[in-house]
């Protein structure tokens, strides 16, 4: 059985404003009704595959489990990285974790933010590569190139070693346009998908040989990890000593037992809005337009409105990307779409919260959205999952009014517990110890009106919390 290891960290800057640090692109619905993370999890299910192992950050742990549950998948485990250290430490951490459970474990290291329309064809390529991996090879996957791409690394394949698998001659750094054009002319050259298949023991040995400092420090950090609410928390003090490096640089470019399996299907890393435009359905004029967007006399343009209350209209545009969110709008020439990172850096320098935070703030119990924020008052819409509960808490600077608009709320205020149904409300005085719960089997939605001298999210004192937050 192959365990997919889903790498789902990341800063979420390349597809801003849809993707942000608080909710990066792998968790967003970009190419369909499910997130890229969910598509990646579903891609590797069925015969030959075990349930996935996710490697993620603390702030995303409940998003990961919630999205996997929506796919009817129970993860083999969820490893919590104290902070991102690039792909090499994440890979060896997953290998050590799986090897401790099964010395013969085989793992497929997969970025969770790629688009692969033909999942069955990719599964076939992986299962074909498993024969070489069982024999001690580290199998990487090369995409048959369709253009002289300068944004990817490339692979040069050699003679065939197994059916569908060839030796890997070398990794090729991201080329300039002239070199990319030359690479495209030779069938042995492939795009590097950043997907790796190997026995966990083989990866561990490769790290011990070629990246001993990463191997030793990560091993200590993983073995000092603690289980918290079912999550495996890697030791933060030891993890802070781990060098940052990519798996390509750390071991793949040094190891001699690396092979490559070709994948002939469509693939994209969705690394820019131009890539999203390329992967989206087009009209006769090359326009990719979402439900709440309209293109008039436009050509080769991407128009996305991510809010049903915002109608985005493009008139006479050509080679333009326009993305509208409730709190931010981005407009760019398609050829400049890679520069979105600079916009995020500029907004960050100005202290604009839109640089990193979405209007919808996801929490373990559900989510909330700020509808109005003004001097001394704030209005939120709060969505609580069935059976979920917020922490028992109080506020120093604000009072709150809650109006239930859907479902049933169980509300604790000091020593009194009240059940509220639709159209009922309650007042939470400043300083009162209170809790909101959803005892029902359907989502509970309420409108919260805060009033006070300070309305920040850090004005909270927690007394009890089922999610172990401080």
C-alpha positions in Angstrom: 0.0 0.0 0.0 1.2 3.5 -0.9 0.6 6.3 1.6 0.1 9.6 0.0 1.9 12.3 1.9 0.1 15.6 1.3 2.3 18.7 1.7 -0.1 21.5 2.6 1.8 24.4 4.1 2.7 27.5 2.1 2.3 31.3 2.3 -0.4 31.6 -0.4 1.0 34.7 -2.1 1.1 33.6 -5.8 -2.7 33.6 -6.3 -3.5 36.7 -4.1 -6.2 37.9 -3.4 -8.0 34.6 -3.5 -5.1 32.8 -1.8 -3.6 34.3 1.4 -1.4 33.4 4.3 -4.5 32.7 6.4 -6.0 30.4 3.8 -3.5 29.4 1.0 -4.5 28.2 -2.4 -4.5 24.5 -1.7 -7.6 24.9 0.5 -9.4 27.2 -2.0 -11.8 26.2 -4.8 -9.9 27.2 -7.8 -10.6 24.7 -10.5 -13.9 23.1 -9.4 -16.3 22.6 -6.5 -13.6 21.0 -4.3 -10.3 22.5 -3.1 -7.0 21.6 -4.6 -6.1 19.8 -1.4 -9.3 17.7 -1.6 -8.6 16.9 -5.3 -5.1 15.8 -4.3 -6.4 13.6 -1.5 -9.0 12.0 -3.9 -6.5 11.6 -6.6 -4.6 8.8 -4.7 -7.4 6.6 -3.4 -8.5 3.2 -4.3 -6.6 0.0 -4.9 -3.0 0.2 -3.9 -3.4 3.4 -1.8 -3.7 3.9 2.0 -5.4 6.9 3.6 -3.2 10.0 3.3 -0.8 11.5 5.8 -1.0 15.3 5.9 2.0 17.6 6.8 0.8 21.1 7.6 1.0 24.0 10.0 -0.8 24.6 13.3 -3.2 27.1 11.9 -4.4 24.7 9.1 -4.8 21.5 11.1 -8.6 21.7 11.5 -9.0 22.8 7.9 -7.1 19.7 6.8 -9.3 17.3 8.9 -12.5 19.1 7.9 -11.8 19.0 4.2 -10.7 15.3 4.4 -13.9 14.4 6.3 -15.8 16.1 3.5 -14.1 13.6 1.1 -15.0 10.7 3.5 -11.3 10.2 4.2 -9.8 9.4 7.6 -6.1 10.5 7.5 -3.3 8.1 8.5 -2.1 11.0 10.5 -1.6 14.8 10.6 1.9 16.0 11.2 2.1 19.6 12.6 5.2 21.5 11.6 6.0 24.3 14.1 7.0 26.4 11.1 7.7 25.9 7.4 11.3 24.6 6.6 10.7 23.8 2.9 10.1 20.4 1.5 13.2 18.4 2.7 12.4 18.5 6.4 8.7 17.8 5.7 9.7 14.8 3.6 12.0 13.2 6.1 9.6 13.9 9.0 6.8 12.0 7.1 9.2 9.2 6.3 10.3 8.8 9.9 6.7 8.9 11.1 5.6 6.2 8.6 8.6 4.1 9.2 7.9 4.0 12.9 4.5 2.5 12.1 5.7 0.1 9.4 9.3 -0.5 8.4 8.2 -1.5 4.9 6.0 1.6 4.4 6.0 3.2 0.9 5.2 6.9 0.6 4.2 9.2 -2.2 5.3 12.8 -1.5 2.7 15.1 -3.2 2.2 18.9 -3.3 -1.4 19.5 -2.5 -1.9 22.5 -4.8 -1.5 21.0 -8.2 -4.2 20.5 -10.9 -4.3 17.1 -12.6 -7.6 16.6 -14.5 -7.0 12.9 -15.3 -6.5 11.4 -11.8 -6.8 7.8 -13.0 -3.9 8.3 -15.5 -1.7 9.7 -12.7 -2.6 6.9 -10.4 -1.6 4.5 -13.2 1.8 6.2 -13.5 2.3 6.0 -9.7 1.4 2.3 -9.5 3.7 1.6 -12.5 6.6 3.4 -10.7 5.9 1.3 -7.5 7.8 -1.7 -8.9 11.0 0.4 -9.1 10.4 2.0 -5.7 10.0 -1.5 -4.1 13.4 -2.3 -5.4 15.0 0.7 -3.7 14.6 3.4 -6.3 13.4 6.9 -5.5 10.9 7.6 -8.4 10.2 11.1 -9.4 7.5 12.0 -12.0 8.2 14.0 -15.1 5.4 15.7 -17.0 5.5 15.6 -20.8 6.1 19.3 -21.7 3.8 21.2 -24.0 5.6 24.5 -24.2 9.1 26.0 -23.5 8.3 26.7 -19.8 10.8 28.8 -17.8 8.9 28.7 -14.5 9.6 25.0 -13.9 12.6 22.9 -13.2 13.2 20.1 -15.8 14.3 16.5 -15.8 16.5 14.6 -18.2 15.6 11.0 -18.5 17.9 8.1 -19.6 17.4 4.5 -20.6 14.4 2.5 -19.4 14.9 0.5 -16.3 11.4 -0.8 -15.6 8.1 -0.6 -17.6 7.2 3.1 -17.7 10.3 4.1 -15.7 13.7 5.4 -16.8 16.9 6.3 -15.1 17.2 10.0 -14.2 20.3 11.6 -15.8 20.0 15.0 -14.2 17.9 17.7 -12.7 17.8 20.9 -14.8 17.3 24.3 -13.1 14.6 26.7 -14.4 15.9 27.6 -17.8 15.9 30.8 -19.7 13.6 31.0 -22.8 16.3 29.9 -25.3 17.3 26.9 -23.2 13.7 26.0 -22.6 13.0 26.0 -26.3 16.0 23.6 -26.8 14.8 21.3 -24.0 11.4 21.1 -25.6 12.8 19.7 -28.8 14.2 16.5 -27.1 11.7 13.9 -25.9 14.0 12.8 -23.0 13.3 16.2 -21.2 10.4 16.5 -18.9 8.9 19.0 -16.4 9.7 18.3 -12.8 6.4 17.8 -11.0 8.0 17.6 -7.5 6.3 14.3 -6.8 8.4 11.5 -5.3 7.6 7.8 -4.6 9.9 5.7 -2.4 10.0 3.3 0.5 10.2 5.4 3.7 13.4 3.5 4.7 15.0 4.4 1.4 14.3 8.1 1.9 15.6 8.0 5.4 18.8 6.4 4.2 19.2 9.0 1.5 18.9 11.8 4.0 21.3 10.1 6.4 23.9 9.9 3.5 23.4 13.2 1.8 21.8 15.6 4.4 22.9 14.2 7.8 22.2 17.5 9.7 18.6 17.6 8.4 18.2 13.9 9.1 19.5 13.9 12.6 17.7 17.1 13.8 14.3 16.1 12.3 14.6 12.6 13.7 15.1 14.0 17.2 12.2 16.5 16.7 9.8 13.8 15.4 10.7 11.3 18.2 10.1 14.1 20.7 6.7 14.9 19.2 3.5 14.9 21.3 -0.1 13.8 20.4 -2.6 16.6 20.8 -6.3 16.0 19.9 -5.1 13.3 17.5 -2.5 15.6 15.8 1.2 14.8 16.0 3.0 18.0 17.1 6.6 17.9 16.1 8.8 19.3 18.9 9.2 23.1 18.2 12.5 23.6 20.0 14.3 20.9 18.1 12.5 21.8 14.8 13.8 25.4 15.1 17.3 24.0 14.6 16.4 22.2 11.4 18.1 23.8 8.3 15.7 24.9 5.5 16.2 23.1 2.2 14.2 21.7 -0.7 14.2 17.9 -1.2 15.7 18.4 -4.7 18.8 20.2 -3.3 19.1 18.1 -0.1 19.1 14.6 -1.6 17.6 14.2 -5.1 20.4 15.9 -7.0 23.0 13.8 -5.0 21.4 10.4 -4.8 22.3 7.7 -7.4 19.1 5.7 -7.1 16.7 8.2 -8.6 14.5 7.2 -11.5 11.8 9.0 -13.4 8.3 7.9 -14.6 6.7 9.9 -17.4 3.2 11.3 -17.0 1.6 12.2 -20.4 -1.6 13.8 -19.1 -2.4 17.4 -18.4 -0.8 18.9 -15.3 -0.3 22.4 -13.8 1.2 23.6 -10.5 -1.2 26.6 -10.7 1.7 28.8 -9.8 0.3 32.0 -11.2 -3.0 33.5 -12.4 -1.7 32.9 -15.9 -1.6 29.2 -15.1 -5.1 29.4 -13.7 -6.3 31.1 -17.0 -4.5 28.3 -19.0 -6.3 25.6 -17.0 -9.8 27.3 -17.0 -12.5 26.7 -19.6 -12.5 29.4 -22.3 -15.1 30.9 -24.6 -14.5 31.4 -28.3 -12.4 34.4 -27.6 -10.1 32.9 -25.0 -11.9 34.4 -22.0 -12.2 32.5 -18.7 -15.2 34.0 -16.8 -16.8 32.9 -13.5 -20.5 33.0 -12.7 -20.6 36.6 -11.4 -18.3 38.1 -14.1 -19.1 39.3 -17.6 -16.7 39.8 -20.6 -17.7 42.3 -23.3 -15.5 42.6 -26.3 -12.6 41.0 -24.4 -10.0 38.6 -25.5 -7.7 36.1 -23.6 -8.8 37.5 -20.3 -9.5 35.9 -16.9 -12.4 37.5 -14.9 -13.2 36.1 -11.5 -15.6 37.4 -8.9 -15.4 35.4 -5.7 -18.5 37.0 -4.2 -22.1 36.8 -5.5 -22.7 40.3 -4.3 -20.0 41.7 -6.6 -20.5 41.6 -10.4 -17.3 42.0 -12.2 -17.5 43.4 -15.8 -14.7 43.7 -18.3 -15.1 45.8 -21.4 -12.6 45.8 -24.3 -9.9 44.0 -22.3 -7.1 41.8 -23.7 -4.6 39.6 -21.9 -5.9 40.8 -18.5 -6.4 39.0 -15.2 -9.0 40.6 -12.8 -10.0 39.0 -9.5 -12.5 40.6 -7.2 -12.9 39.6 -3.6 -15.1 41.3 -1.0 -12.1 43.2 0.4 -9.6 43.4 -2.5 -9.4 43.6 -6.3 -6.4 42.7 -8.3 -6.0 43.7 -12.0 -2.9 42.7 -14.0 -1.6 42.0 -17.4 -1.4 38.2 -17.9 2.3 38.4 -18.7 2.9 40.2 -15.3 0.9 37.7 -13.2 4.1 36.3 -11.6 4.6 39.7 -9.9 1.6 39.3 -7.6 4.1 38.5 -4.8 5.4 42.1 -5.1 1.8 43.4 -4.5 1.6 41.3 -1.3 4.9 42.6 -0.1 3.8 46.2 -0.8 0.6 45.7 1.1 2.4 44.0 4.0 4.8 47.0 4.2 1.8 49.3 4.5 0.2 47.1 7.2 -2.8 46.3 5.1 -4.6 43.2 6.6 -5.7 42.2 3.1 -2.1 41.1 2.4 -2.5 38.0 4.6 -6.0 37.7 6.0 -9.2 36.8 4.1 -12.5 38.4 5.2 -13.7 34.9 6.2 -11.7 33.7 9.2 -11.7 29.9 9.6 -11.6 28.4 13.1 -11.8 24.9 14.4 -15.5 25.3 15.2 -16.5 27.0 11.9 -15.9 30.4 10.6 -16.8 34.1 10.9 -17.0 37.0 8.5 -16.8 40.7 9.4 -19.7 42.5 7.7 -19.2 46.0 9.2 -16.3 47.4 11.2 -16.6 51.0 12.5 -15.7 53.1 15.4 -16.8 51.3 18.6 -18.9 48.7 16.9 -18.5 45.6 14.6 -21.0 43.3 13.0 -20.1 39.6 12.2 -21.7 36.6 10.7 -20.8 33.5 12.6 -21.1 29.9 11.3 -20.8 27.1 13.8 -20.5 23.5 12.6 -23.0 20.9 14.0 -21.8 19.7 17.4 -19.1 22.3 17.6 -18.5 24.8 20.5 -16.5 28.0 21.0 -14.3 28.4 24.0 -15.7 29.4 27.4 -14.5 33.0 27.4 -14.9 36.6 28.5 -13.9 40.1 27.1 -12.4 43.0 28.8 -13.4 45.8 26.4 -16.6 44.8 24.6 -20.1 43.5 25.0 -22.0 41.5 22.4 -25.5 40.9 21.1 -26.3 37.6 19.4 -29.2 37.0 17.0 -29.7 33.5 15.7 -30.7 33.4 12.0 -30.4 29.6 11.3 -30.2 26.5 13.5 -30.2 26.3 17.3 -27.7 27.9 19.7 -26.9 26.7 23.2 -25.6 29.8 25.0 -23.9 30.0 28.4 -23.8 33.4 30.2 -22.2 33.1 33.6 -24.3 30.4 35.4 -27.3 30.5 33.1 -27.7 28.3 30.0 -30.3 29.2 27.3 -31.4 27.5 24.1 -32.1 30.0 21.2 -33.8 29.2 17.9 -34.2 31.3 14.8 -35.1 35.0 15.3 -34.2 34.8 19.0 -31.4 36.9 20.6 -29.4 37.3 23.7 -27.1 40.0 25.3 -23.6 39.2 26.5 -22.5 41.9 29.0 -19.0 43.1 29.2 -16.9 40.8 31.3 -19.5 38.0 31.4 -18.1 34.5 31.1 -19.9 33.0 28.1 -19.9 30.2 25.5 -21.7 29.5 22.2 -22.5 25.9 21.1 -24.3 24.3 18.3 -26.2 21.2 19.8 -28.0 20.5 16.5 -27.3 18.5 13.4 -27.3 21.4 11.0 -25.1 24.5 10.9 -25.9 27.3 13.2 -25.6 30.9 12.0 -25.9 34.0 14.0 -25.3 37.7 13.7 -23.0 39.2 16.3 -23.0 42.9 17.1 -20.0 44.0 19.2 -19.8 47.3 21.0 -17.0 48.7 23.0 -13.8 50.6 23.2 -11.6 47.9 21.6 -12.8 45.2 19.2 -9.6 43.2 18.4 -9.5 39.4 18.3 -7.0 39.4 21.1 -9.5 40.8 23.6 -10.3 37.3 24.9 -9.7 35.4 28.1 -10.2 31.6 27.6 -11.3 29.4 30.6 -12.1 26.2 28.7 -11.5 25.2 25.1 -12.1 21.8 23.5 -9.4 22.7 20.9 -6.7 23.3 23.5 -6.1 26.9 22.4 -4.5 29.3 24.9 
